């Protein structure tokens, strides 16, 4: 029988693996991807190819990856003390958020030395790793999430069309007293109306938690597609004002443009009041000022820098945030 030979994961590889295993992603997909990469990259003997792993039982895949991770930690002098509270809490969390098959549960029923991995942390970790650390020592993880603003455990998902919503909605929510990270609200920019429908279908099939879908005014066909499969716990909101940029107060847009142009030539509010979509107006302004092409993501980040307070919350933005704050589902939004 061939002797088992392992190439230890580096500290950086261990941290990357823990990060990828705790992101808000489909449980089966992320665990299989991470575990298989660890096995093919760090199990020197017996050498297994990806095709072989694709035909291997999940229990064995889990055992091999677990052994490689724990051996790597032992080479760094981090030995397991038999405390698997983090593992149990990860299992409970993934089970509470996603529909899991019995095969997928095998991947979660592991004895990875997560406690040892947390000892590698420097204090500047991403949100999901801060949560991983808290799983090992916090008695009330929801109170800790509220105090530390690290998003996890995720309790609600927002699917929006574009990057503007993804960047600005959390900022407006924070001003309104409803911090997304403190309340476990995860926002996803799908990248267009059709992608919103695709993303909703994928998530609704596997998620146990509520989904809030935010669509532009012109997405009536997409709304019908979503409603055909809409779950009782989910909500859909159609903007009354066109695109999300159309919800932004004129003074905020003007302030942002003045900032972008360094007050060389102040923006005429009357120009912004034209009966046109704001994006069209902004494209014209950028073109006439001889700047680069108007880009939604760049402009959204500029808006973010120029938000002053509650006066920059439009009535419809407040309405959206109030609906998100509500724990009751199935409000009549349309």
ROBA-72974 format. One record per residue (C-alpha): residue in one letter; residue number from 1; x, y, z. Coordinates in nm, 4 decimals, m for minus. Layout:
N
 res   n       px       py       pz
   A NUM        X        Y        Z
...
END
This chain:
334
 res   n       px       py       pz
   X   1   0.0000   0.0000   0.0000
   X   2   0.1345   0.3418  m0.0988
   X   3   0.2443   0.5526   0.1951
   X   4   0.0445   0.8712   0.2480
   X   5   0.2506   1.1833   0.1813
   X   6   0.1163   1.5346   0.2399
   X   7   0.2514   1.8719   0.1367
   X   8   0.1394   2.1042   0.4195
   X   9  m0.0772   2.4009   0.3402
   X  10   0.0908   2.7316   0.4175
   X  11  m0.0567   2.9751   0.6664
   X  12  m0.1879   3.1836   0.3764
   X  13  m0.3463   2.8783   0.2121
   X  14  m0.5165   2.7802   0.5376
   X  15  m0.6623   3.1287   0.5757
   X  16  m0.7789   3.1348   0.2130
   X  17  m0.9425   2.7934   0.2545
   X  18  m1.1249   2.9014   0.5707
   X  19  m1.2382   3.2182   0.3950
   X  20  m1.3758   3.0305   0.0950
   X  21  m1.5519   2.7714   0.3121
   X  22  m1.7386   3.0382   0.5093
   X  23  m1.8517   3.2720   0.2312
   X  24  m2.2183   3.3076   0.1407
   X  25  m2.2145   3.0494  m0.1373
   X  26  m2.3931   2.7248  m0.2165
   X  27  m2.2707   2.4796   0.0489
   X  28  m2.2094   2.1802  m0.1738
   X  29  m2.0346   2.3818  m0.4446
   X  30  m1.7951   2.5675  m0.2144
   X  31  m1.7020   2.2668   0.0018
   X  32  m1.6375   2.0369  m0.2922
   X  33  m1.4330   2.3003  m0.4755
   X  34  m1.2139   2.3816  m0.1747
   X  35  m1.1724   2.0219  m0.0590
   X  36  m1.0857   1.8920  m0.4066
   X  37  m0.8310   2.1689  m0.4651
   X  38  m0.6665   2.0888  m0.1311
   X  39  m0.6507   1.7176  m0.2144
   X  40  m0.5173   1.7570  m0.5689
   X  41  m0.2675   2.0227  m0.4638
   X  42  m0.1421   1.8889  m0.1320
   X  43  m0.1896   1.5120  m0.1273
   X  44   0.1403   1.4056  m0.2840
   X  45   0.0818   1.0332  m0.2416
   X  46  m0.1390   0.8667  m0.3359
   X  47  m0.1794   1.1230  m0.6167
   X  48  m0.5419   1.1710  m0.7136
   X  49  m0.6677   1.3461  m1.0232
   X  50  m0.9736   1.5677  m1.0317
   X  51  m1.1613   1.3125  m1.2406
   X  52  m1.1046   1.0493  m0.9728
   X  53  m1.2342   1.2856  m0.7041
   X  54  m1.5438   1.3564  m0.9119
   X  55  m1.6297   0.9892  m0.8698
   X  56  m1.5340   0.9676  m0.4999
   X  57  m1.7832   0.9546  m0.2131
   X  58  m1.8222   1.2811  m0.0222
   X  59  m1.7312   1.1105   0.3045
   X  60  m1.3871   1.0165   0.1735
   X  61  m1.3319   1.3588   0.0175
   X  62  m1.4131   1.5185   0.3518
   X  63  m1.1800   1.2847   0.5415
   X  64  m0.8863   1.3476   0.3092
   X  65  m0.9255   1.7267   0.3122
   X  66  m0.9739   1.7271   0.6888
   X  67  m0.6533   1.5264   0.7372
   X  68  m0.4515   1.7589   0.5121
   X  69  m0.5796   2.0733   0.6864
   X  70  m0.5212   1.9384   1.0363
   X  71  m0.1767   1.7997   0.9483
   X  72  m0.0844   2.1402   0.8072
   X  73  m0.1904   2.3076   1.1308
   X  74   0.0111   2.0578   1.3335
   X  75   0.3242   2.1462   1.1360
   X  76   0.2614   2.5056   1.2504
   X  77   0.2270   2.3787   1.6094
   X  78  m0.1522   2.4206   1.6290
   X  79  m0.2885   2.0914   1.7574
   X  80  m0.6549   2.0111   1.8056
   X  81  m0.7822   2.0171   2.1651
   X  82  m1.0989   1.8270   2.0752
   X  83  m1.3206   2.1361   2.0846
   X  84  m1.5487   2.1289   1.7785
   X  85  m1.7988   2.3958   1.8759
   X  86  m1.7159   2.5975   1.5636
   X  87  m1.7754   2.2927   1.3419
   X  88  m2.1160   2.2278   1.4991
   X  89  m2.2176   2.5915   1.4645
   X  90  m2.1088   2.5981   1.1002
   X  91  m2.3132   2.2844   1.0395
   X  92  m2.6168   2.4358   1.2118
   X  93  m2.5802   2.7624   1.0182
   X  94  m2.5463   2.6055   0.6736
   X  95  m2.8457   2.3830   0.7547
   X  96  m3.0532   2.6843   0.8595
   X  97  m2.9764   2.8806   0.5419
   X  98  m2.9508   2.6190   0.2650
   X  99  m3.1389   2.3048   0.1659
   X 100  m2.8751   2.0350   0.2064
   X 101  m2.8627   1.6821   0.0692
   X 102  m2.7395   1.3943   0.2834
   X 103  m2.4240   1.3869   0.0733
   X 104  m2.3575   1.7555   0.1378
   X 105  m2.4092   1.7054   0.5097
   X 106  m2.1172   1.4600   0.5022
   X 107  m1.8893   1.7478   0.3981
   X 108  m2.0071   1.9570   0.6934
   X 109  m1.9741   1.6768   0.9482
   X 110  m1.6006   1.7232   0.9762
   X 111  m1.3427   1.7701   1.2490
   X 112  m1.1371   2.0410   1.0863
   X 113  m0.9343   2.2244   1.3510
   X 114  m1.1057   2.5603   1.2968
   X 115  m1.0002   2.6666   1.6443
   X 116  m0.6392   2.6285   1.5313
   X 117  m0.7070   2.8274   1.2147
   X 118  m0.8493   3.1178   1.4160
   X 119  m0.5189   3.1369   1.6029
   X 120  m0.3617   3.2406   1.2726
   X 121  m0.5810   3.5500   1.2541
   X 122  m0.4163   3.8912   1.2711
   X 123  m0.7231   4.0987   1.3631
   X 124  m0.7768   4.2423   1.0139
   X 125  m0.9808   3.9563   0.8717
   X 126  m1.2768   3.9804   0.6358
   X 127  m1.6271   3.9660   0.7846
   X 128  m1.6860   3.5932   0.7467
   X 129  m1.3577   3.5098   0.9225
   X 130  m1.4422   3.7447   1.2084
   X 131  m1.7667   3.5539   1.2371
   X 132  m1.5762   3.2218   1.2296
   X 133  m1.3695   3.3404   1.5243
   X 134  m1.6825   3.4495   1.7108
   X 135  m1.8395   3.1062   1.6601
   X 136  m1.5768   2.9647   1.8928
   X 137  m1.6222   3.2045   2.1830
   X 138  m1.9506   3.3949   2.1605
   X 139  m2.2487   3.2709   2.3598
   X 140  m2.4953   3.4829   2.1605
   X 141  m2.3778   3.5107   1.7998
   X 142  m2.6642   3.7444   1.7003
   X 143  m2.5704   3.9950   1.9689
   X 144  m2.2082   3.9680   1.8608
   X 145  m2.3066   4.0283   1.4976
   X 146  m2.4987   4.3367   1.6043
   X 147  m2.2011   4.4642   1.8012
   X 148  m1.9282   4.3774   1.5508
   X 149  m2.1158   4.4319   1.2192
   X 150  m1.9786   4.1227   1.0468
   X 151  m2.2970   4.0266   0.8520
   X 152  m2.2983   3.6590   0.9443
   X 153  m2.5181   3.4718   1.0089
   X 154  m2.6988   3.5936   0.6968
   X 155  m3.0748   3.6153   0.7510
   X 156  m3.2029   3.7866   0.4344
   X 157  m3.0784   3.8290   0.0769
   X 158  m3.1389   4.1263  m0.1520
   X 159  m3.1060   4.0708  m0.5260
   X 160  m3.0763   4.3941  m0.7261
   X 161  m3.0050   4.4691  m1.0903
   X 162  m2.6951   4.6839  m1.0748
   X 163  m2.3846   4.7973  m0.8934
   X 164  m2.5390   5.1328  m0.7939
   X 165  m2.7867   4.9629  m0.5623
   X 166  m2.5200   4.7321  m0.4218
   X 167  m2.2952   5.0259  m0.3347
   X 168  m2.5502   5.2814  m0.2145
   X 169  m2.8389   5.0901  m0.0578
   X 170  m2.6303   4.9736   0.2426
   X 171  m2.5108   5.3328   0.2965
   X 172  m2.8637   5.4721   0.2874
   X 173  m2.9777   5.1903   0.5180
   X 174  m2.7078   5.2776   0.7696
   X 175  m2.8196   5.6428   0.7729
   X 176  m3.1782   5.5242   0.8190
   X 177  m3.0751   5.3246   1.1270
   X 178  m3.0835   4.9811   0.9677
   X 179  m2.7262   4.8635   0.9184
   X 180  m2.7196   4.5666   0.6825
   X 181  m2.4146   4.4021   0.8395
   X 182  m2.5602   4.4287   1.1893
   X 183  m2.8853   4.2684   1.0734
   X 184  m2.7529   3.9933   0.8490
   X 185  m2.8647   4.1449   0.5180
   X 186  m2.6599   4.0278   0.2188
   X 187  m2.6979   4.2209  m0.1082
   X 188  m2.6179   4.0747  m0.4498
   X 189  m2.5853   4.2731  m0.7731
   X 190  m2.7015   4.0351  m1.0462
   X 191  m2.5924   4.2473  m1.3415
   X 192  m2.9192   4.3132  m1.5229
   X 193  m3.2896   4.2286  m1.5223
   X 194  m3.2538   3.8857  m1.6811
   X 195  m2.9720   3.7944  m1.4447
   X 196  m3.1919   3.8921  m1.1502
   X 197  m3.4441   3.6296  m1.2584
   X 198  m3.1715   3.3676  m1.3059
   X 199  m3.0165   3.4478  m0.9675
   X 200  m3.3553   3.4370  m0.7967
   X 201  m3.4359   3.0963  m0.9454
   X 202  m3.1007   2.9562  m0.8313
   X 203  m3.1253   3.0947  m0.4780
   X 204  m3.4948   3.0227  m0.4258
   X 205  m3.4313   2.6584  m0.5067
   X 206  m3.1728   2.6186  m0.2295
   X 207  m3.2308   2.8937   0.0281
   X 208  m3.4434   2.8693   0.3408
   X 209  m3.4160   3.2403   0.4246
   X 210  m3.6169   3.5289   0.2683
   X 211  m3.5180   3.6973  m0.0575
   X 212  m3.6023   4.0599  m0.1432
   X 213  m3.5904   4.1338  m0.5158
   X 214  m3.5445   4.4941  m0.6306
   X 215  m3.6257   4.5649  m0.9966
   X 216  m3.6216   4.8741  m1.2168
   X 217  m3.9514   5.0182  m1.3391
   X 218  m3.9158   4.8640  m1.6859
   X 219  m3.8843   4.5056  m1.5593
   X 220  m4.2516   4.4006  m1.5830
   X 221  m4.1730   4.0879  m1.7888
   X 222  m3.9045   3.9869  m1.5395
   X 223  m4.1507   4.0420  m1.2569
   X 224  m4.3904   3.7933  m1.4136
   X 225  m4.1087   3.5388  m1.4468
   X 226  m4.0221   3.5761  m1.0782
   X 227  m4.3842   3.5615  m0.9655
   X 228  m4.4236   3.2289  m1.1429
   X 229  m4.1846   3.0765  m0.8865
   X 230  m4.2107   3.3247  m0.5995
   X 231  m4.2016   3.1715  m0.2525
   X 232  m4.4274   3.2852   0.0306
   X 233  m4.1362   3.4266   0.2296
   X 234  m4.0018   3.6431  m0.0560
   X 235  m4.0855   3.9989  m0.1648
   X 236  m4.0495   4.1802  m0.4972
   X 237  m4.0332   4.5562  m0.5314
   X 238  m4.0602   4.7471  m0.8602
   X 239  m3.9121   5.0967  m0.8552
   X 240  m4.1637   5.3711  m0.9276
   X 241  m3.8889   5.6073  m1.0432
   X 242  m3.7212   5.4204  m1.3275
   X 243  m3.3685   5.3138  m1.2265
   X 244  m3.2073   5.3421  m0.8858
   X 245  m3.0195   5.6549  m0.9993
   X 246  m3.3608   5.8210  m1.0443
   X 247  m3.4248   5.7813  m0.6708
   X 248  m3.1291   6.0002  m0.5786
   X 249  m3.2261   6.3532  m0.4637
   X 250  m3.1201   6.6296  m0.7046
   X 251  m2.9141   6.8078  m0.4398
   X 252  m2.7146   6.4901  m0.3752
   X 253  m2.6506   6.4381  m0.7468
   X 254  m2.5483   6.8029  m0.7925
   X 255  m2.3196   6.7885  m0.4876
   X 256  m2.1572   6.4742  m0.6243
   X 257  m2.1005   6.6269  m0.9664
   X 258  m1.9525   6.9432  m0.8154
   X 259  m1.7192   6.7206  m0.6158
   X 260  m1.6282   6.5172  m0.9263
   X 261  m1.5525   6.8304  m1.1275
   X 262  m1.3745   6.9929  m0.8314
   X 263  m1.6197   7.2862  m0.8363
   X 264  m1.4611   7.4215  m1.1564
   X 265  m1.8046   7.4633  m1.3082
   X 266  m2.1026   7.4155  m1.0790
   X 267  m2.3922   7.2061  m1.2034
   X 268  m2.7162   7.3785  m1.3005
   X 269  m3.0014   7.2135  m1.1102
   X 270  m3.2415   7.2932  m1.3922
   X 271  m3.0355   7.0719  m1.6216
   X 272  m3.0810   6.7837  m1.3771
   X 273  m3.4571   6.8423  m1.3653
   X 274  m3.5102   6.7451  m1.7284
   X 275  m3.7806   6.4841  m1.7851
   X 276  m3.5233   6.2201  m1.8735
   X 277  m3.3697   5.9233  m1.6928
   X 278  m3.0903   6.0481  m1.4658
   X 279  m2.8402   5.8136  m1.6269
   X 280  m2.9037   5.9750  m1.9659
   X 281  m2.8545   6.3213  m1.8140
   X 282  m2.5369   6.2117  m1.6381
   X 283  m2.3986   6.0584  m1.9570
   X 284  m2.4563   6.3898  m2.1342
   X 285  m2.2897   6.5883  m1.8552
   X 286  m1.9808   6.3671  m1.8555
   X 287  m1.9622   6.3854  m2.2336
   X 288  m1.9932   6.7650  m2.2440
   X 289  m1.7338   6.8099  m1.9698
   X 290  m1.4824   6.6168  m2.1777
   X 291  m1.4419   6.3489  m1.9109
   X 292  m1.4234   5.9749  m1.9573
   X 293  m1.7341   5.7725  m2.0261
   X 294  m1.9935   5.7808  m1.7483
   X 295  m1.9670   5.4629  m1.5399
   X 296  m2.2308   5.3700  m1.2860
   X 297  m1.9917   5.2086  m1.0395
   X 298  m1.7555   5.5054  m1.0317
   X 299  m2.0411   5.7518  m0.9958
   X 300  m2.2005   5.5451  m0.7172
   X 301  m1.8748   5.5542  m0.5228
   X 302  m1.8605   5.9314  m0.5677
   X 303  m2.2188   5.9601  m0.4427
   X 304  m2.1212   5.7485  m0.1424
   X 305  m1.8512   6.0005  m0.0538
   X 306  m2.0970   6.2907  m0.0733
   X 307  m2.3912   6.1578   0.1268
   X 308  m2.4342   6.3852   0.4294
   X 309  m2.7319   6.2517   0.6196
   X 310  m3.1043   6.1799   0.6249
   X 311  m3.1755   6.4720   0.3925
   X 312  m3.0205   6.2607   0.1178
   X 313  m3.2792   5.9857   0.1572
   X 314  m3.5595   6.0151  m0.0965
   X 315  m3.9120   5.9066  m0.0081
   X 316  m3.8890   5.5906  m0.2168
   X 317  m3.5528   5.4910  m0.0708
   X 318  m3.7049   5.5239   0.2762
   X 319  m4.0020   5.3146   0.1644
   X 320  m3.7724   5.0364   0.0398
   X 321  m3.5742   5.0397   0.3628
   X 322  m3.8882   5.0255   0.5756
   X 323  m4.0046   4.7185   0.3853
   X 324  m3.6645   4.5567   0.4351
   X 325  m3.6792   4.6282   0.8083
   X 326  m4.0117   4.4544   0.8368
   X 327  m4.0034   4.0898   0.9392
   X 328  m4.3460   4.0287   0.7860
   X 329  m4.3469   3.8840   0.4361
   X 330  m4.6006   3.9057   0.1584
   X 331  m4.6807   4.2765   0.1775
   X 332  m4.8580   4.4114  m0.1258
   X 333  m4.5755   4.6039  m0.2904
   X 334  m4.6856   4.6238  m0.6481
END
